[in-house]
Amino acid sequence: MNTYPLVSVLMPVYNAEKYLAEAIESILNQTYPHFELLLLNDGSTDASAAIIGRYHDNRLRVMHSPENIGLIAQLNKGLALATGQYIARMDADDISLPNRLEKQVGFMEAHPEVGILGSAINHFKHNKIIYTETFALEHDKIKSFLIFDTPFAHPAVIMRRQVLLANNLSYQPQYQAAEDYKFWLDMLLVTQGANLAEPLLLYRDSGTQVSKQHQSLQVTNAGKIRAEAFQLLSLQLTPEEFNYHNQLWYHPWEPNELFFSQAINWFTYLLEANNKRKLLLPAALGYTLGLLLFRQCLQHAAVGFNAFKIYQSSPLYAYYQPTAAALFKLRWAPFYRHANYYFRYNGSLLKQKLKKLLPLKN
C-alpha cells in the first residue's frame, strides 16, 4: 500500500467570494501535504474566479463552468475527476483544521474496512464557536441513525474512491438538498462508516447553507430517503406511523408526560420490530433511540415535569446510560433554570430600582 496516499479534496464554488480564500488556505495549509484540491467553480458571477486565480500551487486543479449547473452536478464531476485514493469533501465557506487530512488518512489507513469517515464539527459565527456537533462513532450506531437523518457532516467526510468505483456510486439529482443523506444510505449498504470524536472542521453558520435556503425541499426529499431506510430494514410503517416518526424528528416535543409516554412507546415499538428481524444491531438502535430520548428530556426538563424519572424508568435507559454527571445535570436542570430565571428577572428589577435611587450623571 502507498505510504502516502493521495487525497482528492472536492470544493464546489458558487459566488463564495466572502469566505473562499479562507477555505482554500485551510486546505493548502494542511499538515498532510499529499493532496490535490479540485476547485469546481460553478459559473460564479462574483469575484470567486478572480480569488481562485490568485493562487499558484501545483496541488490545485481548477475547473470553471461557463454556467451554473448546480451542486450535485459539480460534485459528480468532482468524483469523476478525482485521482486520489481518498476523496474528501470541503465547502467554500468552511474551514478545515490544519490536521484534518492527517488524522483522517491515518484512521483510514489503520481501518481498511471503513469506506467513509466523518468527524465532529464546530459550528461558528462571527469567528466565535457556538457549539460542537457530534455524531455516532461506530458503524452500527451510524447505520441505526439513518432512520432519522444523515449520520455525517457532509463537508467533513473522507471516502475511499475504490468503494465508489466498485459500486458505481454517485450523488442522485432527484434528492436535491438531501443528496448527501441518500449518498450515505447507499454507501453504508456496501461499506462501513465511522466518525472521529474530535472536531476537525469549522462549520460556518452563515445562513447560506442549503438546509436553510431550501428547507422545504430538503424536508421532502429527506422524508423519501427516510422511507427507503425503513424499507431496507423491512420495517413497514403505515402513513400515520411514518408521519408521527417524522414529527418526532422535526417538531419540538411537548413537556408533558403524555407526549413523552407516546414517544417512548413508539421508540419501544421500533426496538421490538427490529429485534424480530435484527437488521440493525439491537444494542446500536437502542443506543440511538436512548440518546435521542435523553436529549429531549434534558432539553424539556422543567419544574413540574420530572424528566429525570421519565428517562430512568423508560426501557431505553438500559441501552443508553448517561454518565453520572449527565444524569446529575438532568436531575437538577429544572431547578437550575428556575433559579436562573428568578435571579435574572429580579436582578433586572433591582437594577431599575437602583437607577431611580442613584441616577447616573452624564
C-alpha positions as CSV (number, residue, x, y, z in Angstrom):
1,M,0.0,0.0,0.0
2,N,1.2,3.5,-0.8
3,T,2.8,5.0,2.3
4,Y,1.5,8.5,1.3
5,P,-1.9,8.0,-0.4
6,L,-3.2,10.9,-2.5
7,V,-6.3,12.7,-1.3
8,S,-8.6,14.5,-3.7
9,V,-10.4,17.3,-2.0
10,L,-13.6,18.4,-3.7
11,M,-14.6,22.0,-3.2
12,P,-17.6,23.3,-5.3
13,V,-17.6,27.1,-5.5
14,Y,-20.6,29.3,-6.3
15,N,-20.5,33.0,-5.5
16,A,-18.4,32.4,-2.4
17,E,-16.1,35.4,-2.6
18,K,-16.7,36.4,1.0
19,Y,-15.1,33.3,2.6
20,L,-13.4,31.5,-0.3
21,A,-9.8,32.5,0.4
22,E,-10.1,31.3,4.0
23,A,-11.5,27.9,2.9
24,I,-8.8,27.4,0.2
25,E,-6.0,28.3,2.6
26,S,-7.3,25.9,5.2
27,I,-6.6,23.1,2.8
28,L,-3.3,24.4,1.4
29,N,-2.0,24.7,5.0
30,Q,-2.8,21.1,5.9
31,T,-0.1,19.2,7.8
32,Y,-0.8,16.3,5.4
33,P,0.7,17.5,2.1
34,H,-0.3,14.7,-0.3
35,F,-3.5,16.1,-1.8
36,E,-5.0,17.7,-4.8
37,L,-7.6,20.4,-4.3
38,L,-10.3,20.4,-7.0
39,L,-11.9,23.8,-7.2
40,L,-15.1,23.5,-9.1
41,N,-16.3,27.0,-10.0
42,D,-19.9,26.6,-10.8
43,G,-20.4,29.7,-13.1
44,S,-19.9,32.2,-10.2
45,T,-20.8,35.8,-11.1
46,D,-18.9,37.4,-8.2
47,A,-15.2,37.6,-7.6
48,S,-14.8,33.9,-6.9
49,A,-12.9,33.2,-10.2
50,A,-10.5,36.1,-9.5
51,I,-9.8,34.9,-6.0
52,I,-9.1,31.4,-7.3
53,G,-6.7,33.0,-9.8
54,R,-4.5,34.4,-7.1
55,Y,-3.3,31.0,-6.1
56,H,-0.4,29.4,-7.8
57,D,0.1,26.0,-6.3
58,N,0.7,22.7,-8.2
59,R,-1.7,20.9,-5.9
60,L,-4.6,23.0,-7.3
61,R,-6.8,21.8,-10.1
62,V,-9.3,24.4,-11.2
63,M,-12.4,23.7,-13.3
64,H,-14.5,26.7,-14.4
65,S,-18.1,26.0,-15.6
66,P,-19.4,28.7,-18.0
67,E,-22.8,28.5,-16.4
68,N,-24.3,27.4,-13.1
69,I,-25.1,23.7,-13.3
70,G,-25.8,23.1,-9.6
71,L,-24.1,21.5,-6.6
72,I,-25.0,17.8,-7.4
73,A,-23.7,18.1,-10.9
74,Q,-20.5,19.7,-9.7
75,L,-20.0,17.0,-7.0
76,N,-20.4,14.2,-9.5
77,K,-18.0,16.0,-11.9
78,G,-15.5,16.1,-9.0
79,L,-15.9,12.4,-8.3
80,A,-15.2,11.7,-12.0
81,L,-12.1,14.0,-12.0
82,A,-10.6,12.8,-8.7
83,T,-7.4,10.7,-8.9
84,G,-6.8,10.2,-5.2
85,Q,-7.1,7.0,-3.2
86,Y,-9.3,9.0,-0.9
87,I,-11.9,11.7,-1.7
88,A,-12.5,14.4,0.9
89,R,-15.3,17.0,0.9
90,M,-15.0,20.6,1.6
91,D,-17.4,23.6,1.3
92,A,-16.2,27.0,0.1
93,D,-17.3,28.8,3.3
94,D,-16.0,26.4,5.9
95,I,-12.5,25.9,7.5
96,S,-10.7,22.6,7.8
97,L,-8.5,22.5,10.9
98,P,-4.8,22.0,10.0
99,N,-4.5,18.4,11.0
100,R,-7.8,17.3,9.4
101,L,-6.5,15.3,6.5
102,E,-3.6,13.9,8.5
103,K,-5.9,12.4,11.1
104,Q,-8.5,11.2,8.7
105,V,-5.9,9.5,6.4
106,G,-4.3,7.9,9.4
107,F,-7.5,6.4,10.6
108,M,-8.5,5.1,7.1
109,E,-5.1,3.5,6.6
110,A,-5.4,1.8,10.0
111,H,-9.0,0.7,9.3
112,P,-9.3,-0.7,5.8
113,E,-12.8,-2.0,6.4
114,V,-14.1,1.7,6.7
115,G,-15.2,3.3,3.5
116,I,-16.4,6.6,4.8
117,L,-15.2,8.7,7.7
118,G,-16.5,11.9,9.2
119,S,-15.8,13.9,12.3
120,A,-17.4,16.2,14.9
121,I,-17.6,19.8,13.7
122,N,-17.5,23.2,15.5
123,H,-20.3,25.5,14.4
124,F,-19.1,29.1,14.4
125,K,-20.4,32.5,13.6
126,H,-18.5,35.9,13.5
127,N,-15.3,34.0,14.4
128,K,-16.8,32.6,17.6
129,I,-17.5,28.9,18.2
130,I,-21.2,28.5,19.0
131,Y,-21.4,24.8,19.8
132,T,-19.8,21.4,18.8
133,E,-22.0,18.9,16.9
134,T,-21.1,15.3,17.5
135,F,-22.0,12.1,15.6
136,A,-22.1,8.4,16.3
137,L,-18.6,6.9,16.1
138,E,-19.1,3.3,15.3
139,H,-20.6,1.7,12.2
140,D,-23.6,0.0,13.8
141,K,-24.7,3.2,15.6
142,I,-24.1,5.3,12.5
143,K,-26.3,2.9,10.4
144,S,-29.1,2.9,13.0
145,F,-29.3,6.7,12.8
146,L,-30.3,6.5,9.2
147,I,-33.9,6.1,10.2
148,F,-33.8,9.7,11.4
149,D,-31.3,11.7,9.4
150,T,-27.8,12.0,8.0
151,P,-25.1,10.5,10.3
152,F,-22.2,12.5,8.9
153,A,-21.3,16.2,8.4
154,H,-21.0,16.4,4.7
155,P,-18.1,18.9,4.4
156,A,-16.1,16.9,7.0
157,V,-16.1,13.4,5.3
158,I,-13.4,11.5,3.6
159,M,-14.2,8.4,1.4
160,R,-12.4,5.5,-0.3
161,R,-12.6,6.2,-4.0
162,Q,-12.4,2.5,-4.8
163,V,-15.7,1.9,-2.9
164,L,-17.4,4.4,-5.1
165,L,-15.9,3.0,-8.3
166,A,-16.7,-0.6,-7.4
167,N,-20.3,0.1,-6.6
168,N,-21.0,2.8,-9.2
169,L,-22.0,5.3,-6.5
170,S,-22.7,9.0,-7.1
171,Y,-24.9,11.8,-5.9
172,Q,-28.5,11.5,-7.1
173,P,-30.1,14.6,-8.6
174,Q,-33.6,13.6,-7.6
175,Y,-32.7,14.1,-3.9
176,Q,-31.7,17.7,-4.2
177,A,-30.9,19.4,-0.8
178,A,-30.7,16.0,0.8
179,E,-28.2,14.3,-1.7
180,D,-25.7,13.6,1.0
181,Y,-28.2,11.7,3.1
182,K,-29.1,9.5,0.1
183,F,-25.3,9.1,-0.7
184,W,-24.6,7.8,2.9
185,L,-27.5,5.4,2.8
186,D,-26.2,3.9,-0.5
187,M,-22.6,3.8,0.8
188,L,-23.5,2.2,4.1
189,L,-25.1,-0.7,2.3
190,V,-21.7,-1.7,0.8
191,T,-19.1,-0.4,3.3
192,Q,-18.6,0.5,6.9
193,G,-18.7,4.1,8.3
194,A,-17.1,5.8,11.3
195,N,-16.7,9.2,12.8
196,L,-13.9,10.8,14.8
197,A,-14.9,12.3,18.1
198,E,-12.5,15.3,17.6
199,P,-13.9,18.3,15.7
200,L,-11.8,18.7,12.5
201,L,-13.9,21.3,10.7
202,L,-15.2,24.8,11.5
203,Y,-18.7,24.9,10.0
204,R,-19.9,28.4,9.3
205,D,-23.4,29.2,10.3
206,S,-23.8,31.9,7.7
207,G,-27.5,31.5,6.7
208,T,-26.5,30.4,3.1
209,Q,-26.4,26.7,3.7
210,V,-28.6,24.5,1.5
211,S,-30.5,23.4,4.6
212,K,-31.6,27.0,5.2
213,Q,-32.1,28.1,1.6
214,H,-34.1,25.1,0.5
215,Q,-35.6,23.8,3.8
216,S,-38.9,22.7,2.4
217,L,-37.3,20.7,-0.4
218,Q,-34.8,19.2,2.0
219,V,-37.6,18.0,4.4
220,T,-39.5,16.5,1.4
221,N,-36.5,14.6,0.0
222,A,-35.1,13.6,3.3
223,G,-38.5,12.0,4.0
224,K,-38.2,9.9,0.9
225,I,-34.8,8.7,2.0
226,R,-36.0,8.0,5.5
227,A,-38.8,5.9,4.0
228,E,-36.2,4.0,1.9
229,A,-34.2,3.3,5.1
230,F,-37.3,1.8,6.8
231,Q,-37.9,-0.3,3.7
232,L,-34.4,-1.6,3.7
233,L,-34.9,-2.6,7.3
234,S,-38.1,-4.4,6.4
235,L,-40.0,-2.1,8.8
236,Q,-43.2,-1.4,7.0
237,L,-44.9,1.7,8.5
238,T,-48.4,2.9,7.9
239,P,-48.6,6.5,6.6
240,E,-49.8,7.6,10.1
241,E,-46.8,5.9,11.8
242,F,-44.3,7.4,9.3
243,N,-45.8,10.9,9.8
244,Y,-45.6,10.5,13.6
245,H,-41.9,9.4,13.3
246,N,-41.1,12.5,11.1
247,Q,-42.9,14.8,13.6
248,L,-40.7,13.4,16.5
249,W,-37.6,14.4,14.5
250,Y,-38.7,17.8,13.1
251,H,-41.1,19.3,15.6
252,P,-40.5,20.4,19.2
253,W,-41.6,18.0,21.8
254,E,-44.2,18.9,24.4
255,P,-43.1,18.9,28.0
256,N,-45.8,16.7,29.3
257,E,-45.9,13.1,30.4
258,L,-48.5,12.0,27.8
259,F,-46.4,13.3,24.9
260,F,-43.2,11.6,26.2
261,S,-45.1,8.4,27.1
262,Q,-46.3,8.2,23.5
263,A,-42.8,8.9,22.1
264,I,-41.3,6.2,24.4
265,N,-43.9,3.7,23.2
266,W,-43.0,4.5,19.6
267,F,-39.3,4.0,20.2
268,T,-40.0,0.8,22.1
269,Y,-42.1,-0.4,19.1
270,L,-39.1,0.3,16.8
271,L,-36.9,-1.7,19.1
272,E,-39.2,-4.7,19.2
273,A,-39.8,-4.7,15.5
274,N,-36.1,-4.6,14.8
275,N,-35.5,-7.4,17.4
276,K,-37.6,-9.7,15.3
277,R,-35.6,-9.1,12.2
278,K,-32.2,-7.9,13.6
279,L,-31.3,-6.0,10.5
280,L,-29.8,-3.4,12.9
281,L,-27.7,-4.3,15.8
282,P,-30.3,-4.1,18.7
283,A,-27.8,-2.5,21.1
284,A,-26.9,0.1,18.5
285,L,-30.5,1.0,17.7
286,G,-31.3,1.1,21.4
287,Y,-28.4,3.4,22.0
288,T,-29.5,5.8,19.2
289,L,-33.1,5.9,20.5
290,G,-32.0,6.2,24.1
291,L,-29.7,9.1,23.3
292,L,-32.4,11.0,21.4
293,L,-34.8,10.5,24.3
294,F,-32.2,11.6,26.8
295,R,-31.5,14.8,24.9
296,Q,-35.2,15.6,24.7
297,C,-35.6,15.0,28.4
298,L,-32.7,17.3,29.1
299,Q,-34.0,20.0,26.8
300,H,-37.5,19.9,28.3
301,A,-36.7,19.4,31.9
302,A,-38.8,21.9,33.8
303,V,-40.3,22.4,37.2
304,G,-43.4,20.2,37.5
305,F,-42.2,17.8,34.7
306,N,-40.0,15.1,36.1
307,A,-37.9,14.3,33.0
308,F,-35.3,12.6,35.1
309,K,-37.8,10.0,36.4
310,I,-39.3,9.6,32.9
311,Y,-36.0,8.8,31.4
312,Q,-34.7,6.4,34.1
313,S,-38.0,4.4,34.1
314,S,-38.0,4.1,30.3
315,P,-36.8,0.8,28.7
316,L,-34.3,2.9,26.7
317,Y,-32.3,3.6,29.8
318,A,-30.9,0.0,29.6
319,Y,-29.4,0.9,26.2
320,Y,-28.2,4.4,26.7
321,Q,-27.0,5.1,30.3
322,P,-25.6,8.6,30.5
323,T,-22.6,9.5,32.7
324,A,-23.2,10.3,36.3
325,A,-22.5,14.0,35.5
326,A,-25.1,14.0,32.7
327,L,-27.8,12.4,35.0
328,F,-27.0,14.9,37.7
329,K,-27.5,17.7,35.1
330,L,-30.8,16.2,34.1
331,R,-32.0,15.8,37.7
332,W,-31.2,19.4,38.6
333,A,-31.8,21.2,35.3
334,P,-35.4,22.3,36.2
335,F,-34.3,23.9,39.5
336,Y,-31.2,25.5,37.9
337,R,-33.4,27.0,35.1
338,H,-36.0,28.1,37.6
339,A,-33.4,29.8,39.9
340,N,-31.6,31.3,36.9
341,Y,-34.8,32.8,35.6
342,Y,-35.7,34.1,39.1
343,F,-32.4,35.9,39.7
344,R,-32.3,37.3,36.1
345,Y,-35.8,38.7,36.4
346,N,-35.4,40.0,40.0
347,G,-31.9,41.2,39.2
348,S,-33.3,43.3,36.4
349,L,-35.9,44.8,38.8
350,L,-33.2,45.6,41.3
351,K,-31.1,47.4,38.7
352,Q,-34.1,49.5,37.8
353,K,-34.7,50.5,41.4
354,L,-31.0,51.3,41.9
355,K,-31.1,53.6,38.8
356,K,-34.0,55.5,40.3
357,L,-32.3,55.8,43.7
358,L,-28.9,56.6,42.3
359,P,-29.3,58.3,38.9
360,L,-26.1,58.2,36.9
361,K,-24.6,61.5,35.8
362,N,-23.8,62.1,32.1
